[in-house]
């Protein structure tokens, strides 16, 4: 069966998206490391835990929120524990899992990094797009996310 090749418009959009995503995420990650001493993974975890009630979140919920495998999260949390930005605590009422807890050092790190990261996101993304482009991109992201969620649900046992 002959593959259904992308036409010129589809190919331009796909390659442009892929290039933009790769370059933008890489640029922001390098800036985050240079200015804040954080990796992108550390930043994502610190944001999620800092936004959770009581600045603690069950590890499985964090894994789902980040769409990470549990083993990846466990290794990353171990590295962050060594840096003192997060800790582990038993889950309330459930001894099987653990909560990831933001430490004072972790709170200080995210409070210092968030404004700088936001400024970089604005500079490289939000401020260079028109409101119509932002709306279109939001609609595109929702359409793809919805499709992938349906695909995932269809393939679950």
Secondary structure, DSSP 8 states (H G I E B T S, - for coil): -------HHHHHHHHHHHHHHHHHHHHHHHHHHHHHS--HHHHHHHHHHHHSGGGEEEHHHHHHHHT--HHHHHHHHHHHHHHTSEEEEEETTEEEEEEEEE-HHHHHHHHHHHHHHHHHHHHHTGGGS-HHHHHHHHHHHHHHHHHHHHHHHHH--
